[in-house]
Structures are given as structure tokens and as C-alpha cells.
Amino acid sequence: MNADAKPMSVAHEPHVPLTEYYANEQERAGFIRQMFDSTAADYDRMEHILGLGSGPWYRGQALQRAGLKEGMRIVDVGTGTGLVAREAARITGDAKLVIGVDPSPGMMANAKLPEGITLVEGRAEAIPYPDASFDFLSMGYALRHISDLSVAFAEFHRVMKPGARLCLLEITRPQTAWGRFLLKIYMKGIVPLLAYVVGRQKKGTCKLWRYYWDTIEACVPPEQVLLTLQAAGFVEVRRHIESAGLSILSEYQAVKPA
């Protein structure tokens, strides 16, 4: 380790403000909500095209690796159109055990979910449920859209029962320059082009996927995410990496102490 390197601190903003899209940090939440609301009808189609190994099979496997089991009550934060919540319902065996929370009414309105799943408008930093409500908490590819990771992780800890488990799925920046180049070309060039061809909200959907890459490129490193989870009171904190060519699929796992 470099002796001059600064010690890593807990993370607050998941990435620096991306002023190409919004003027300052105060405007980010409104920008993100408007962007997802306006592109919600195209989201599932484009997510399927984007792929990157994050389809239903992978989501289900990730939840099970983190400890989701039949009969557990789960909250899926940043649920969007319910892609993770759908797999959670299958694993728990009862859709009524699954709660989805998201700040975008448009995304939730376009969710195609089993009957019984509850969808609630809310943010990661302010989940509208009492303390110790859930056996499991999940988040699929939304960590980069949180305003303050430290606040959100403390909120996750609050709503989880003692002994509850956590699984945060995220796409992380490849470590090699070549890997970053390939992924950037794909996500900031090819995917927006496909979005323009097949999307209904062409300009908005193109912008969404360009923004998606920029947040990946600017996001705080995985080590800082793990440190912030530990600082929020979680134990057994680890990052599981699914090797999918570029090793970009990260699963952050943790447990609330019993």
C-alpha cells in the first residue's frame, strides 16, 4: 500500500455530481425521478437488450446466495419495474411477503408482477416502514442513484430485523482499461443506439443509458461501499463477484447482527 495514500472513509454521494445532466446535487433527485418516470414504458425491453448477465436467473441466484429463503419477508428498495421483486416472490413462495419501494411512480406503474406484491412510493433514505420489519432487504442496480449511501445504509439497518440479510446488486467498473473501454463503447454507444431504434421515448431512453454508464464510471469503489456498510452496523460484509467476462456483476452481502 502507498504510504502516502489517504485512509478510505465512508461514502456519502455515490459519485460526484454529473453536471452534464443536472446543475448541482440538489437537482439530482428530481432529474432521476423525471428520467425514470419518462422512460418507464421502455425500461424492461431495454434492460433485456442490455443484458450483461443480469437476467431473471442471475437475480434469483444472487438472492439465494445472499440467504433469501422461503417464508422470509423482503423489501426490495429501488424496485423500479419489479425485476428483483419478481424473483423474490418466486423464492419466498408467497408474493404477499414481498414489498417494493421506489421513488418513481412511473416505473412502478409499468411493473408486471405476481398478484400480492405491494408497491410503495419511497426512497432508500426514508423507507416508509417501522423498525425491524423485514427478514431480507434487496436492491437491484440502484445504488448509484441514492443521494447519500451512509444515510441509506443506516435506514436499511433500521428496517431489517436482527439477523436479517442484505443483498445489493450492482454493475461495477471493470478494473482494466481495456475492460472499461469495451463496456463504455457498449453502454454509451451501442445500447443508446438500440434504444433509439426500438424505444418509444427515443431521446429519453438514449439519455437514460448514457447516464447509466456515466454513473458506473464515476461510482465510488467497492471497497468504500463495504466500509460504509460496516460503519452502518452490518457484519459479515462481503462482495461476491460473478465472473462474466469483465467481472462487473457485484453482489454486496451483509447481515444485521442478531
N, C-alpha and C positions, 0 to 999 in steps of 0.2 A: 504494500500500500504506500502511496505517496505521502511522505511525512508532512508535506505542506497542504494536503487535502483537508478541506473543512469537514467536520463531522456532519453526517446526514441528519436532518431534522424532520419532524413530522410534516406532512403535506397539508396544505390548505387548498389553494386553487389547484385543480388537476393539471392545468397547463397555463402558460402565460396568455393574456388576452390576445385574441386573434382579430386585430382591428381591421382586417380586410372585410370582416363580416359584421362587426358591431363596433361602436365608437369606444366603449370602455366596459369595464367589468360590470357596472351597474345595469348595462343594457343587455348583457348576455342572456339572462333568464328569459326575457321577453322575446329575444331573437330565436332562441332554441324552441320555445313553445310554438311560435308562429311558423317556424320552419317545419316542425314535425306535424303540426295541425294541417298545414297546406299540402304536405306530400303523403299523408297517411294512406290514401287510397292506392298509392303505388308501392308502399313500403314492402309488403310481403313479396310481391313479384320481384322487386329489385334485390331484396335480401336473398332470394333463391338464386338469382343470377350471380350475385356477389360470392356466395358460397363460402369459400375458404374453410371448408370442413366444419362449419358451424350449423349444420342442419339438425333436424329433429333427433336423429340417432346420437349425434355428438352431445347435444344438450342433455338428453336423458342420461347418457353415460356419465357426464360431468356431475350431474346432480347426485347420482348414485355413488360416485367416487367420494363425494363430499359427505355422504352419510344420510341422504334422504331415503326414508323407508315408508312402507305402507302405514297409514294411520297418522302420520305426522301432519300438523297444521303448519302451513307455509305461507309466508308473504313474499311475493315477487315484486321487488322495488324497481321502478323504471320499466314496468311490464310492457309498455308500448302496445303492439297488436297481439300480445299474449303468447309469443313463440315459446318462451320458457315455461310459462304457466300451464300451457297445454301438456307439456311433458311431465310437469309436476303432478297434474291431475291423474295422469296415467299411472305414475309410480305410487302415489299415495292411495290410489284406489277409490277416492271419493272427491269429486270436483268441489264439493262444499267445503273441503279443508283448504282450498286454495284462494288466497286473496291477492289481487293485483293492484298495485298503486302506481299512478303515473300522473305527471303534471299536464299531459296533453289529452284533452277530451277527444280530439280528432283521431288520435291513434287508438284509443280505447273503443271508439265508435266503429272502427274497422277491424276489431278483434273477432276472429272466428274461433269460439271456444266452446267446450262442452258445457251443457246446462249445469248450473250450480256454482260456477266460479263467480266470485264477487269482484267487481272492478270499482275502485275508489280513486277520486282525484286527490293527489297529494304529492309531496316532494320527499326526496331521500332525507333532507334535513328536518322534515317535520311530518312524520308518519302518523296518520290520524287513528292510532290505536293505543290502548293502555299499555303500561309496563308489563313485561313478561307475558306477552300474548301468543308467541309463536315458538314452535319446535325447530323451525328452519327458516332461514332468510336467503333469498337468491337475488341476483341482479345480472342481467344479460346484456353486456356491451353498452352500458350506460354510465359507467364510472367516469368517463371523460366529460360527461355533461353535468356533473354535480358542481355546485358553486363552491363548496368547502368540504373536502374529504374528511377532515378531522371532526367537523360537526356531524356529518352524515354517519360516520362510523360510530360515534357516541350514540346517535339516535338508533342505529341498528342494534347496538348493545342493549339499549333501554327496552326495546320491544321484544327482544328474544328472552325466552325462559332460561333459567340456569341449566347448563348442559346443552343448550341448543347449538345448532351448527350453521355455518355460513358458507356460501359459495358465490363468488363474484367472477363471472366470465368476462374476459376482455381480450381484445386484439392488441398485442404489444409490438412495438417497433422492432424489426429484425436487428440483430447485433452487428451483422456485417454490412459494409457499404453496398456490396452487390445485392444483398437481400433487400435492403431499403430501396435501392434503385428499382428493382423488379416490382416490388409491392407498390411503390409510388406510381410507376407507369400504369399498373393495373387499376389501382383505385382512383387515381386522379385523372387518368386519361381514358382507359378502356371502359370502365364502369360508367362514368358520366356520359360517354358516347352511347352506350347501350341504353342508359336511362332516357336519353333524348329520343332514341328510336322507339322504345316500347312504352315509355311513361305517358301518363295522361297530363300530369303537371310537369311539362318537359323542363322548363328553366329551373323550377324549384327543386325537382328531383336531381338534376345535374348538380346544382349547388349543394344539395344535401350530401352527396357522395364525395364531392371535393372537400367539403368541410369535414367529413368523416375522416379522410386521410390526414388532413392538417391537424386534427386533434390527436390522432395516433402519433404523428411525428413529434408533436410538442409535449406529449404527456410526461408526467414525472416518471422516473424509473421504477420498475417493480420493487426494488429494494426499499424505496421510500413508501410505497403503498403498504408493504408488510410492516414497516416500522410504525406507520400511522395506525394500523390495525392493533398492533401490540400496545401502543400508547392509549388506545380507546378501551383497553382492558381485556382483549381477547388473548387466548392461549392456543397452543398447537397451530400457530400461524405458519402457513407454508404456501408456496407457489408450485402448482403442478403444471408442467408444460407438456402439451400434446405435440409431438413432433409431426408436423405436416409439411415437410419440405423446408419451410422457412422458420419453423418453430415459433409461430406467432400467437398460437392459441394458449392463453394463460388462464388458469383456474386458481383464484386466491381462495384458500380454505382456512377456516378458523373455528374456534369453539368458545362459547361464553362459559366461564368457569361455573361448575355446579355449586 
